[in-house]
Every structure is written in structure tokens, then in C-alpha cells.
Amino acid sequence: MNRKFWLAFAAYVLPTFPLGFFWHLSTFAENYRQLAMYREDVIIPMGLSSMVVQGLIFAWIYPRLFSTAKDQWLVSALKFGLIFGTLAWSFLVLPVAAKYNMTSVSSFMLLETGFTILQYAVVSPLIALANRGSSPALT
């Protein structure tokens, strides 16, 4: 694992944690409370652990799936964001809305869709920039 791997890891985890914290536990905390679906005392280390695992996977997989050519970083960032943002949304929004009791499915979906878009709008270009100029993608 090289420097670009750790930069890509940091490019995911460092913005995702504060974004998630402030979005869920501060900015829209009352909206989430009104949904009546989450525990009162969230277990922050579990959420952070999830982000660490995701960051490790994304840092490893990015240069294997996307171009790291300097002139392709923006296109690669857009592709990464569309693919993995959509995948995250399909894992974290749709099944939760389908399975959990909540006062408003549409409010939950709106909140979490907004968060997913913001998260990947922030981390995708950062991960692409961290990988810019490394070995080309294998695909």
C-alpha cells in the first residue's frame, strides 16, 4: 500500500465522518428524531468503523476500476460517484425504507438521498485527485 492509497482512504473517511455526524446528529437531528426509527444514543464507533472499512475498499478498488490519468480525473470522479453513490443508495436507503418502522418513508428517503448525493459529491473528486497520475486502471 502506497501513499496514494492512504490519501484516497483519507479522502473518503475524513470528509465522510463530519458530513455524517453533522447531517444526522446536528443539522437534521430533529428530522431523524421525528422519523422515530433510530436509537437515542447512536453508537458512533460503529459508524466510524463502517466508514473505515468503506474507505479501505474504495482506496484499494479505485485505481483498479477507474482511470488515474491526470487528464481523466474529473471523468473518473464522476464515474466513481455515479456508480458507488448509486450502489450506496441502493444498500442504505431503499432497504432501510422497506424494512424499518418510521413515521414517513418519503421523508427518510429524501433525507438519506440528499446525504448520499452530498457525500459522493464531496468524496468522489477527492478520491480521484488522490489517485491522479498513478498507474492506469486495469479495465
C-alpha positions in Angstrom: 0.0 0.0 0.0 1.4 3.3 -1.1 1.0 7.0 -0.4 -1.9 7.3 -2.9 -3.8 4.5 -1.2 -3.7 6.3 2.1 -4.5 9.6 0.5 -7.6 8.0 -1.1 -8.5 6.4 2.2 -8.3 9.8 4.0 -10.2 11.4 1.1 -13.1 9.2 1.9 -13.0 8.9 5.7 -12.0 12.5 6.7 -14.9 14.2 5.0 -17.5 11.4 5.4 -17.3 11.3 9.2 -18.0 15.0 9.8 -20.6 15.1 7.0 -22.4 12.1 8.5 -22.1 13.4 12.0 -23.4 16.9 11.3 -26.0 15.8 8.8 -27.5 13.1 11.0 -26.8 14.3 14.6 -26.9 18.0 14.3 -28.3 19.7 11.1 -31.2 17.2 10.6 -31.2 15.6 14.0 -34.8 16.7 14.7 -36.0 15.4 11.3 -34.5 12.0 12.2 -36.0 12.1 15.7 -39.4 12.7 14.1 -38.9 9.6 12.0 -38.8 7.6 15.2 -36.6 4.9 13.8 -33.1 5.4 15.4 -31.9 4.8 18.9 -31.5 7.8 21.1 -27.8 7.2 21.7 -26.2 6.3 18.4 -23.0 4.2 18.6 -20.6 6.5 16.9 -17.6 4.0 16.9 -19.7 1.5 14.9 -20.5 4.2 12.3 -16.8 5.2 12.1 -15.8 1.6 11.7 -18.1 1.3 8.8 -16.5 4.3 7.2 -13.0 2.9 7.8 -14.0 -0.4 6.0 -15.5 1.5 3.1 -12.5 3.8 2.9 -10.1 0.9 2.7 -12.2 -0.8 0.0 -12.6 2.4 -2.1 -8.9 3.2 -1.8 -7.9 -0.2 -3.0 -10.5 -0.6 -5.8 -10.4 2.9 -7.3 -7.2 2.6 -9.3 -8.3 -0.9 -10.5 -11.6 0.3 -11.9 -11.1 3.9 -13.0 -8.5 5.9 -15.0 -5.9 7.6 -12.9 -4.5 9.6 -15.8 -4.1 13.3 -14.8 -6.4 14.5 -17.6 -9.1 12.0 -16.7 -9.5 12.7 -13.0 -12.8 14.6 -13.4 -14.4 11.9 -15.6 -13.2 9.2 -13.3 -14.6 11.1 -10.3 -18.0 11.4 -12.0 -18.0 7.7 -12.8 -17.0 6.7 -9.3 -19.6 9.0 -7.8 -22.4 7.7 -10.1 -21.5 4.0 -9.6 -20.7 3.9 -5.9 -23.2 6.6 -4.9 -25.9 4.7 -6.6 -24.7 1.5 -5.0 -24.6 3.1 -1.6 -28.1 4.5 -2.1 -29.4 1.1 -3.1 -27.8 -0.5 0.1 -28.6 2.2 2.6 -31.8 3.9 1.5 -34.1 1.5 -0.3 -33.8 -1.5 2.0 -34.0 0.6 5.2 -37.1 2.4 3.9 -38.6 -1.0 3.1 -37.8 -2.8 6.4 -37.8 -0.3 9.3 -40.7 1.3 11.0 -40.7 5.1 10.5 -43.2 7.8 10.6 -42.5 8.9 7.0 -40.8 6.8 4.3 -40.7 9.7 1.9 -39.1 12.0 4.5 -36.5 9.3 5.2 -35.8 8.7 1.5 -35.4 12.5 0.9 -33.0 13.0 3.8 -30.9 10.0 3.0 -30.9 10.6 -0.7 -29.7 14.1 -0.1 -27.0 12.9 2.2 -25.8 10.3 -0.3 -25.6 12.9 -3.1 -23.7 15.3 -0.9 -21.3 12.6 0.4 -20.4 11.4 -3.0 -20.2 14.9 -4.5 -17.6 15.6 -1.9 -15.6 12.4 -1.7 -15.6 11.4 -5.4 -13.4 14.2 -6.6 -11.1 13.9 -3.6 -10.5 10.2 -4.2 -9.9 10.9 -7.9 -7.4 13.7 -7.0 -5.7 11.4 -4.6 -5.2 8.8 -7.3 -4.3 11.2 -10.1 -1.3 10.2 -12.0 -0.9 6.7 -10.6 -0.8 3.6 -12.6 -3.6 3.3 -15.2 -6.8 1.3 -14.4 -6.8 -2.3 -15.3 -10.1 -2.1 -17.1 
